Amino acid sequence: MRVSVFGDVHGNLVALETFVAATQDIVDAYLCLGDVVDYGPWNDDCLEIVLQLPGIRVLEGNHERLFAGAESVDHESALAQAFFRRSRQFFSRGDLIAGLPLRAKLGLFECVHTIDGRYIYRDSPIDIACDYMVGHTHHQFTIDRSGFVIVNPGSVGQNREWIDMVDFLILDTESGEVQMHAVPYNVDQFLSELRLRHYPEECVRYYASKPRKAV
């Protein structure tokens, strides 16, 4: 079976539709590592699309907890709070994020949004006792730690390396092969929607100032 693992959609419908188009004819099932909501305005739409994907399993991310009120946004940066205040206004489907699991097993991998709430990057020192798939940091990588691996498929909706790219992976559960993928999407369409919905200028500038690959 071929499973696409993805995460960190962050209310970006344009990127999500690009991801679905790129995968729907080549995978059998999907697993989402969390953070479908926040930052972008299409929170309800993205949740509804994700939950209709074949064989989908969705994990809870920290932004689902913020939207559900299980965590306070007060500890977040001023920019993250500005995004939250605007994005949260375009959310009404609390039923779709209620009771999401924190982890799932996929082949040899333990799948979680992140490990112990940490931000894990390519150079992060961390001891682990099994193979992991994680999201949260919006960077695509595979790293070896303690004789195991940590795989991050990257972000669908807010790639922090190239803002105009959609990152994900495909796992062949029979062979164990992991293939990393990245496809471009129209980030300008996303920016236009932020402006149309009157996001604060610092929020628009955050996306507009990020490096692009397809230039």
N, C-alpha and C positions, 0 to 999 in steps of 0.2 A: 504493500500500500504506500502511496505517495501522499505525504501530509505537508501542507504549507504552514509553517509557524511564523507568526507575525505579531506585532504589537505597536503600541504608542501611535495610534491613529490620530488621537487628539482632535476630534471634531472636524477633520479635514476630509470632506466628502469627495473633493476632486482627486486627491491622492488615493483614497479608498477605492473609488471606481476604477482607477488605473490599475491598482493591485488586483482587483477581482477580474478585470479583463485579461490580465497577464497570466492568471493562474487557473481560471475556472475550467479550462479544457485539458489541463495537464496534471491536476491533483485529484485525489479521491476524498480528502477530508482536510479540515483546518483546525488549528489551535491558536488562540489569541492569548498573548501573555499579559494583557491588561492595558489600561489607559486608553480606552476607546474615546473617552470624553475629555473635555476641557481644552483651553486655548482656542480652538476653532469654534464656529457657530453651529455646525450641523450635528449636534450631539445626538438628538433623537434619531435622525436619519442614519447616522453611522451605526448606532446600536442596532437598529432594525435590520440593516443590511448584514452586519456581522452575524447576528443571531439566526439569519436565514441561510448561511453558508452550509454546504453539505458536511455532515459529521462534525459540526463545530463544537468546540469546547472553549469557553471563555473564562479566564482567570481574573481575579480582582486586582486592580492596580491601585496605587496611592491616589490617583485622581478620581477613581470611582468612590473611594472612601471620602474624599473631600466633597464630592457632589452629594453623597448620601448623608453628610453631616457627621460621619464617624470620626473624622479628624478635623482639626481647625486649620484654616488657611493662614492664621496669624503668624505661623513660624516660617512661612514661605517668603521669598524675596518680594520686594515692592512690585516688580514687573509681573511675577507670577500671580500676585494678588489682583493686579489690574486685569490680567487675562481672565482670572476666575470670576471676578465681579461681572464682567461683560458676558462671558461664555455661559455662565450659570443661568442667565436670563433666557437662553435659548434651549432649555432642558425641561422636559416634563415627564420623562419616562423613568421615574425612580423604580418602577416595578421591574425594569429590565436589568437593573444593577443590584437588586436585592438578592442576598444569599449566594453570591458568586464564590466559587472555591478559591483558595489561595495557592493550590498546587495541583499538578496532574502528572501522571507518568506517561511517557511516550517512548517506547522502545527502552533503551538503556538510560534515557535522560529523565531527570527530575526537572519539571518545568515550573518555574515560579516567576513572578514579576521581577523580583530581585532577591538576593540572599541577605537575610538579617537587616533589611532596610538600607543596605549599602549601595553606593554608586560604584559600580565595577567597570573599569576601563581596561584597555590592553595591558597597561603596566601596573595594575593593581595587585599588591601582595595579598593573598588570601589562601587559607587552607580549606580544602573541601574533601569530602569522603565519598563523592559519587560524581557522575557526569551531570552537568546542569545546562539547561537552556534558560536564559534570562533576558529581560528587556531593561527598561528604566533609563538607561543612559543614552539611548538614541544613536549608538555607534555600532556598526557591524564588525564582528570579530570572532575569532576562535583562539583561545589561550589555553595553555597547559598549566595545571596547578596540582601539586601533590599526587601526580600520577593519573590525574583525571583531566577532563576538559570542561571549560565554560564556553558556551556558544551564545552569541547575541545576534539575532537576525537583523538588528537595526530597527529603524523607525519607518513606518508607513507614512505618517503625516507630518513629522517634524524632524527630518534628518539633520543632525547637527554637524555633519561633515559637508554635505552638499544639500542645500535646502530644496533643490528641485528634483531630487531623486527619491524614489520609493524603494526601501530595502525590505527584504524578506528572505526566508530560506525554504528549501524543500528537503524533507527527510524521507528517504526510502527505508521503511521500517524493516524490510526483509534483509537488505544488504548493510544497513546502518550508514549508508552514504549521505552526507550532508552537502547540499549545493547552495551556495550563497548567490543571491540575485539582486540586481538593482536596475530599475527602469525609470526613465524620466517622466515627469508629469508637469502640467501647466500651473506653476506656482503663482503666476500673475493672475490667473482666474481666482485663486484662493485669496490673494491680496485684495482684489477688487471687491470680494464679498466682505472682507473685514472692513473696508472703507464704507461700503454700502450699509453695513450694520453699525456704523459709528463706533468702532473700536477706538480706544485711545491711541493717539499718534505714536506713543512709545511702543505699543503692541504691533502696529503696522510696521514700524521701523525695524523691529526685531527680525521679522521675516525678510523684509526688503533688503536688509544689510548683509544677510548671510551669503557665503560663497555659493556660486552655481557651477555645476559641471557642464551642463549643456549650453555653452555660450559660444 
